[in-house]
Amino acid sequence: MSQPRSTAHFLGLRTAKYTAPDLAAAKAWYAQVLGIAPYFDQPFYVGFNVGGFELGITPDSAAAPQRAEAGVAYWGVTDATAAYARLLELGATAYEPVQDVGDGIKVGTVHDPFGNLLGVIENPGFRID
């Protein structure tokens, strides 16, 4: 069933936004994790371009050290087990270990050092060209 496009039509994910009590520390940690510098760097917002998608960080002095799951952005990786291990080595804490959820798709979730849930997904069936 095809519906006409409207101005309210979803175009796809654009940005995953996280908060951190220390924006400078979060910027440094994510720059190390991603291996890139932010493309946008202001006292109110830091943005990284990750494969055409945005990871944004905003300061929040009241951000809890670990937050409950309210939705998880899963970032595509080529090897979920290796990416998960690297995040732990860089100071993240385990939340859900990497598991195969079927059809070769593997997912895992950590808490970054600032309390945000950060997911990784290895999905051989999903490619962006």
N, C-alpha and C positions, 0 to 999 in steps of 0.2 A: 504494500500500500504506500504509494508515494504521496508525500505532502509537499505543497509548494514551499519554497524557501521564503523566509521572512527575515526581518532584521533581528529577530530573536533566535534564529537558528544557531545551534551550537556548532562551532567550527573546530573544536578539539581543545585539548589542554594547552594552555599557554604558560602558566606560572604556578609553581608551588611556593608558598610563602611560609617561612619559619620565623620564629622570634628568638631573641637572645638577650639576656641581661647585659652582656658585654659585646656590643656590636663589633668592636675591633678584634676581639678574640675569635668570634664566630667567623668573621671575614678571613682571618688568617687560617683557621682550621679548614674551612671549606676550600680555600685556595690550595691548600696542601692536598686535600682529598681529591679535588677535581683536576689539579695540575694546571690551573689557569687562574689568571687574575680576573677580578670582576670587571665588567664592562661599564657598570654604573656604580659610583662610590660616593655616597653622600651621608651626612650624619643621621639621616632619617631612613635610609634605605640603601642596601647593597644588592646589586643584581649580577648574577652569573649567567652567561649563555651556555647552556649545556646541550649540545647537539640540536640547537634550534628551539629549545625550551628554556624557560627561565626559572632559576632558583633564586628567590628573593629572601632577604633577611631584614627584619626591622628590629629596632631596639625595643625592649620591654623590660623595665626594671622589676616588674612583678612576675616575670615568667618563672613558673615552677621548675625545680630541678629535673623532674620527670613528669610527663603529662600522660593522661589517659588517652587511649586510642579514640580518635574522633574522625578517622579517615586517614589513610596512609597514601602518600605519593610513592610509587615504586619506580625507581630509576633503572632504566635498562642497562644491563652489563653483559659482557660476553661470558663471564664465569662468576656465578653468584657465590660460590663457596670462597673463591679467592677474594672477591670484593668484600664480602662479609668479614673475612679474617683481617683484611687490611684496615677496615673501619675500626675493628676492635683494637688492632695494634696502634691506631692513631688516637685512641682515647674514647671511642664509643663504648656503650655497654650493651650486652645482649638483651634482646627482647623476645624475638621468635627466631630460633635457629633456622638455617636454610633447610628447606624440605622440598622434595619433588611433589608437585601437586597434580601431576599427570601430564602425559604427552611431552615429557622432557622439560616442562616448565618448572623452574626452581625459584622460590621466593624466600626471603629472610628479612628481618626487621631489627634495627638497633635503635637505641636512644643516642642521639648525638650528645656531645658534652654539655649542651645547653638545654636538654630535656625534650627536644623534638623527636618524633618518630621518623625514621628514615628507612625506607624500604629499598631493596634491590631485587630485580627480577631478571632472570635469564629465560628468554622465551624464543626458542628456535623458530616459531611460527609467525613471529611479529617482526616485520622489517619496515623501516622507513626509507624510501628511495629518494 
